[in-house]
Amino acid sequence: VQFMEHRLAWLVHHGEWPIDDIDHVNRRRDDNRIANLRLATRSQNCSNKDARRDNSTGIKGIWPARGRWQAAITKDGKRRYLGSFISIEDAQAAYSRVATELYGSYARAA
C-alpha cells in the first residue's frame, strides 16, 4: 500500500487521517512542511492550481474570441461566465476579483 507523503505528514502532526484534500499553499508538491499544508475541498484545491499548460494566454479562465477577451470561472462543477472584455488586463481583473470572492485564500488567478 502506498500513501501520499503530505497525507502522512498531516496524520503524524494532527493525529488523524485527512478526510478532504490536502492543499499545498505554495503549490510545491514536494514541500510537505505542516505550515505549507491545509485541508481543502476538491474545488478549493483545484482553484489553487496554475493555468493549464495548454492555456495560450497563461492566465486562468481567460481566452481570446472575436477580437476580445472572455473570462469564466468554475466552482463546484458549475461554470460561471464573467463577460467579454476589450483588454486582457480587464478580463484578468474580473477573474481575480471573482476568484477571491469564491475561494478566498485558495484563489490563484495566474
C-alpha positions, 0 to 999 in steps of 0.5 A: 500500500502506498500513501501520499507523503503530505497525507502522512505528514498531516496524520503524524502532526494532527493525529488523524487521517485527512478526510478532504484534500490536502492543499499545498499553499505554495503549490510545491508538491514536494514541500510537505512542511505542516505550515505549507499544508491545509485541508481543502475541498476538491474545488478549493484545491483545484482553484489553487492550481496554475493555468493549464499548460495548454492555456495560450494566454497563461492566465486562468479562465481567460481566452481570446474570441472575436477580437476580445477577451472572455473570462469564466470561472468554475466552482463546484462543477458549475461554470460561471461566465464573467463577460467579454472584455476589450483588454486582457488586463480587464478580463484578468481583473474580473477573474481575480476579483471573482476568484477571491470572492469564491475561494478566498485564500485558495484563489490563484488567478495566474 
